[in-house]
Amino acid sequence: MGGLTRREIIQLSGGGAAAAVVGSGLLTNWWGLDANQPMDPKTDGETVVGSICELCFWKCGINVHVKGGRVTKVEGNPKHPLSRGRLCPRGVGGPGLLYDPDRLKTPLIRVSERGTQRFREATWDEALDLIAKRFKEIAATHGPESIAMFQHGFGATWFVHLMKAFGTPNLAAPSYAQCKGPRTAAFNLTTGSHLGSPESVDIANSRCLTFLGYHLGENMHNTQVQDFSTALKNGGQLVVVDPRFSIAASKARHWLPIKPGTDIALLLAWINVIIEEKLYDRDFVAKYGHGFDELKKHVADKTPEWAWTQTTIPAAKIRETARFIAGFKPASLVHPGRHVTWYGDDTQRLRAVAILNGLLGNWGRKGGFILPTNIALEKVPTPTYPKPKRAVADRPRGKVIPLASAPLAAGVRDASIPGTADYDIKAWLVYGTNLPLSLPEPQKTREALQKLEFVVAIDVLPAEIVGWADVVLPESTYLERWDDLYNPTYEQPFVALRRPAVAPMYASKPGWWIAAELGKRLGLGAYFPWKSARQYVERRAKLSGLDFEALVRDGVIVGKRQPVTVEEGVALTFDTPSKKFEFYSDDLKKAGLDPLPVYTPHPEPPEGSYRLLFGRAPQHSFGRTANNRLLAETYAENEVWINADVCRSLGIKDKQRVVLVNQDQVKSLPVRVKATERIRNDCVYMVHGFGRREKKLRQAYGKGASDSELVTRSVQDPIMGGTGMNVNFVRIERA
């Protein structure tokens, strides 16, 4: 194994230990599966079904092998531009979700007060009739706007369509204000465009990559991990800024163990050096830059010596790395990251990242930010949505958040606590997102759930949110259903298809069917003029001029690659007010906000406490995969990383179990210690998604500790409303 290249190791992920288990036949009896599972007589011989994954948001192309009506293994689709024939561990472990013995099997209706786990089984007609009845009653009394939807995952498109037809604007996804929203706002302000998903970054051709708190390789974005491997193999250099010596840091030329919360200070100092030493791309700045003189004046006193007092990074190291990063321009990329809601000034931090990239002249350049395209899709005609009578109820009365471009999930949650917003939310429809873990300040989520009149949860597993629902609807997994066509903006335009590899197990139903049946009961049948999702997808493909048969056969249609860089002939344009790259933002100035990034020190940990940081493991997606038996074989529970000197001072040993207690006296479940030199002594680190308290999740229950429970405070970004969550502190007690 030691002789393998990084590229070969990635390739092996499609056929490693997890895949061997899946293909061994163990799935038929390992977990005590129902012997009466439906068998598809059409798959007696092995067949391969092309589809797209749903184990994370990346939506890689997959080939699903089926024999005897059972999925035997999942591999990467070599024709799909995102997977290129390879999958991460999560994608390979997809059958662990399909055959999870803890799956929701039938609709459930609550028979006790909300928050207790007492339900009775129900038929689909009974459950859907009840939902429709309660939604109509609530809408008649309070208006359809009083019903909110929370969603995550590609399958949510059917329910977004349903709720827009119903007339509510309160359609919130935690992925915006709890994850990537500050990045969207920052790059829109600076360049006039957002970065998309997947991000429009040319990692493979970068000569120098810079990561700030970005754990690529641990957060397993398949295509970017492959490109990262290619860049390193081709001699690309790496700079990593992180309080923790991450996997990426182990491959870096420079690792800067920054003091948490001081990234803006470092970025301003780098900008200072690059401007003062004239290391920036002067042609780009002269031709496309707006507000460069204001920027130069702004950072004149933000020297490396000043930043050293804030970041604890020596001034000489700051100056050296600024020169190093600039020396590879324009193929020098400062990655914008993804989960970027840290301290409440996140849009300004991402503005500094965008500005730094602009100084490197990498916009639209090979090895920098590309200008991607997509294959346009026609819509299947349906009636026009009604115009909501009220605005989104996602902020306190009178509060202005000028650049929020999507509903704020935590704000919609807060509006469910009476008297918080302009009007009260009375009911929730929750699709595929476990709100007790995905929203900060879980005490507010519990309070909101207790105040609501009605809650519906649509899920595959009995996640914690299910225990709060009045009606639970079991959805089929992504391996058992059709979904809409997928056409992201990407360097290689394509359209991909999700279709079922096997029939739905138990009494579960696909999301398209649930949404359509609810639509009929709500008097919205005209919005669902198709008999099946296959009919819908086929019609949409043909309206868009696509070969549906080829799409079914290959799982993907790849379009002709268009020029995406200046080197290929693309002319740079910027959809900003100045029509230029905005180092200085007039829009922020008009809104009464700082037009240039400003560094403000953040509170220090109290005596005897440590800042709580969290991230991902390559085997897991958020908390969605913690119950997956296949993935648990290699990562069953998380640990808390604690500096070895801190452990010695506290008399704590490696592998010992401890309890974390936050500033509000909330205690975690016992968690194993990872005593290590690979983290600073003023913070601790955990992988997100563990410490589950739902007993019906038999694999995940009680394993490790939950960072979400400890995030009882957050700081709101004044520009776009994101929730900075790295503002919580914990002390360490023996378990």
Summary of the structure (lengths in Angstrom):
residues: 735
radius of gyration: 25.3
end to end distance: 37.6
largest distance: 73.2
contacts: 2698
relative contact order: 0.15
helix: 33%
strand: 17%
